[in-house]
Amino acid sequence: MRNKKILSIILVLFLGILLAACGSQQPQPAEAPAAEEEAAAEEPAAEAPATEEEAAAEEPATEEEAVAEEPAAEEAPAEEGMEPVTIRWWHISTQEQQAAAWQSLADQYMAEHPNVNIEITVLENEAFKQRLTTVMQSGDPPDLFQSWGGGVLWQFAEAGLLRDISSELEGEWRDSIAAQSALELFGRNGEYYGVPYEWGAVGLFQNVDLFEEAGLDGSCPATFDDLLANVQTLKDAGITPISLGEGDKWPGHFWWVYLAIREGGQDAFLDAYTREGSFTDEPFIQAGEKLNELIALEPFPEGFLGLTYNDEAAIFGNGQAAMELMGHWGPGQAAADSESGEGVANLVWCPFPMVEGGAGNPGDVLGGGDGIAVGVNAPDAAVDFLRLLTSEEGQRTTAAAGMTPVTVKGLDAETVDSEWLQQVIDARNNAPYFQLYYDQFLPPAVGGTVNDAVEQIFAGAATPEEAAAQIEDSASFELEGTSREAAAAEVESDVVQDEEAAGAEDMEPATIRWWHISTQEDQAAVWQKLADDYMAEHPNVTIEITVLENEAFKQRLTTVMQSGDPPDLFQSWGGGVLWQFADAGLVRDISPELEGEWGDSFAAQSALELYGQDGAYYGVPWSWGAVGIFQNVDLFEQAGLDGSCPATYDDLLANVQTLKDAGITPISLGEGDKWPGHFWWVYLAIREGGQQAFLDAYSRQGSFTDEPFVKAGEKLAELAALEPFPEGYLGLTYTDESAIFGNGEAAMELMGQWGPAVAGGNSEDGEAPANLVWCPFPVVEGGAGDPSDVLGGGDGFAVGANAPDATVDFLQFLTSQDSQRQTAAVGMSPVTVKGLDEDTIDSEWQQEIVNARNNAAYFQLYYDQFLPPAVGGAVNDAVEQIFAGVVTPEEAAAQIEDTASFELQP
């Protein structure tokens, strides 16, 4: 861990932006902005791929051909006599003019170097992040790819996934970069892995015409109170004050981070980052309190919690909101997404206002920009081509397409064409403290937690203190790293283990790093007891348990998978995600141990198959069931209904209306986590199209734009139109959803078999509703699906690639009859071991789930687990947008198909 003094020096270099020259710089949001943007000016999360996508022009080749002779650093590496070489380049400049500028530079380079072929993949920001995560896990990064520098890039470097280009940078190329603070974010400890090509500052863009319409002159607010006063004046004039698309999360994180900068200045962040302080320190809580003051004024567009960044840009570009807090790319994206294609003509840029009494300097800036990183296996030609992209010629070309502020010295006069752009450059160059977006500077898991926690503040689902605590929980794990490092050191011991008696006393010590998501107290206690029992029988084995909430688990697992150091035993749902880990060599094949008695002991063989592929198995299930509708009979009876299961979807809609008329919230849903809502769309697709529709789309004989998937969206829109969900549901988490159902505040929940246990654990009295029935998802009249078709899945554990043999033996212990009885006793059921139904089933609804699971004509694992991660993510994102009313069913299906066409092969 770096000490604070050293970190301060580094941050002064690149966060303080002590620029010697005037090269333009441009920030990029780390969860980066969006799709059609100027340099997509989006700030990606975790260097990672992005959400909706536009599938790359061509799928890049997975291997590149080597250059016969290595050219001198200063010469073009592609002379005619050299062997062919391919450069795989991924960027996120989806806007037509910008994509054309990049293509023209690639064409120029290929014309000058006939042996070089540049394969370009163009991806929307969120889709890029998802796909990059996948290829990083496989260890095969693109040769050149979009990057925002900072913590995400540094983690890729630590995992050996990037090429050090510091030797090529030395001299003229490095000296030409005006934004040296930006360059430092692409390097660490003397090594550089990429370069920036635009860099700037986040600030408030104001539509002067709308301000004047409200009787304001459009001048910049000096203080946050001034900003709040402007918001109220604009509202009183019938004008939406601020455009925000919080469905993508990163746009909202700008507000909280800027308030933290104004409240605490550089020292607050340095203290939290170095662990001398905490993200629960006063400035971060005060930031949440100030944000709540703004939220209370309701300044954002209707449904903002479900809007995307592109929706936000379009609203501002169409003159439908007076302000937008955004990076330098904002006006370009707003114009591209506006109906006229022109955006806002009368625009001013304002620095974020001061918070009275805050410790920050008024000149402190939040910002960042776009850059390009170099993959570890990139040929020399890739580095030479990157030099062209960031040359004066290359930067003139990109600036002409709106990708500014550029980072090469001496180009301001040619590339700055507006007063606001010069103000951005001045703010960037003169900032006493320049902070890269938190979701880029911090490790991916912490940055993701920031975005999630801030979204919950916007949704009213977390207090400022609770949000700060969530961020601190993640930071304490990721920034310290002690438990993981200690475990890694232990794992290095060479454990030789007898398969039949994994814990003989004469064996060498072994440490098992086990990550699970059973956060409910009694369930976590059972896992701990089983670990203690095993360690008592095997004194040489130490089991280190990490308990993580579901979303935090996914983020952190992504990080460690990218580093190539998976836990020894970890939560898994099987299917496509696990299979991709297997393809990347990150999980261990345990099929030899499964042969015979252990493998035969599983009742849910369909579940076991989802943990294997092509004869290899990487884990096992320990509970498995079916998703269905849980109904609170007492609330149904209160509304005059008998609580019987709806036979058809129309019956369900009628029940919803009856419950609403009785003043009862019909359905609990926490769509802020996205996956709960995807159950609705997938089940409707199953009922509309049956197994064949999914098989056709998956095998590429059909498409996710086929009629059943579009109809599923239409049926979902019918439900959403009845407004059956809790207020603010687009920002609520699954934990919120389960608490609402557990407290008897909603009559139904579409959830898996774990639903009642989690609802009880999160309810005020610790008990789930007593009078429950479980219902299969109703039939859609005219649909092709079988009424018994089931969506479901369950929990399991996978084994990491470097796990000691004791891990497999311990996993066999966890899925023994005795262990499964203990887990079932605290609600972790239906179990998957044969012969335990009488011991573990204690309610009629549990038996109905087991019957549905066992008798399904077609059993479908959740799409977001069965499909590759990028496609599953696209499903969740598209379905969320249907709930929010920002896409049509056809558009949602097209988004999913765009990703599937890239990720799935016939």
Summary of the structure (lengths in Angstrom):
residues: 906
radius of gyration: 27.3
end to end distance: 47.1
largest distance: 84.0
contacts: 3617
relative contact order: 0.11
helix: 48%
strand: 14%
